[in-house]
């Protein structure tokens, strides 16, 4: 089975040689993040996530426009924060960017607040579902008559269309009941953070049932860090090295500064980390939770030699995963390692919806 393999560009000031030790050479900047993208394209990755955080790092939409003209083959998975956007304007931005990219744009929907705003999660997710419906309608070239809780529009389709004439695939994640229902109703690709293989299987089955209630089917993606070296011993030693300068208080500060620090997903990453404490941070074979000691959100890494990493990815494929979004520290270095040792052994290509 063909799987989409994506890398990650650190637009949100999140790149380190030693976790918790900021390095000016690895800080979020145009030069550094551009080089990550170009390196991933050279390495053969299918897509690359461009994350978004209003208080952290670079503006994602501006970055996507700039990097679009410097790339030729790699797709861009542009994160958009719904609370910071106006859906008809976002539809026009997406269509324009997709034209710049020659049809290589995909979208990561984030159910965010407006900066300075705080609304309860359930209405926020309902707003996100409305926004996804609006985007799909307009970008599919259809007349929009939407009278919802959060948006009311009666609009003709915009003149600017995507290359395909269709809305790009919408990737979306979340673990709360409201987030899962929003994904089931509105997105195309449901993303999960690191999980055990059984946990990933259970989540896929849960989401299949939720999507079926809306008469829909989804694709499934898995976001994880990775550490691959020629031997398992080298990979584990590198994982230890990443944490070798981490102060516990600094790690907590990094985790808590994130906008998603109190979500169901972050709580699940903490649960996995706590359950693995007696086994050097390994919750199961080759899945190490130590990353989460200095990072909110995606808090674990697949660690091992090339055959072990490949086997782990295939185990996730066997339970329904069709897309991986990977990263590692520093991002350029680990991108090279993965593209050298593992990517050529995977049957991979762009995810089709």
Secondary structure, 3 states (H helix, E strand, C coil): CCEEEEEEECCCCCCCCCCCCCCHHHCCCHHHHHHHHHHHHHHCCCEEEECCCCCCCCCHHHHHHHHHCCCCCCEEEEEEEHHHCCHHHHHHHHHHHHHHHCCCEEEEEECCCCCCCCCCHHHHHHHHHHHHHHHHHHHCCCCEEEECCCCEEEECCCCCCCCCCCCCCEEEECCCHHHHHHHHHHCCEEEECCCCHHHHHHHHHHHHHHHHHCCCCCEEEEEEEEEEECCHHHHHHHHHHHCCCCCHHHHHHHHHHCCCCCCHHHHHHHHHHHHCHHHCCEEECCEECHHHHHCCCCCCEEEEEHHHHHHHHHHHHHCCCCEEEEECCCHHHHHHHHHHHCHHHCCECCCCC
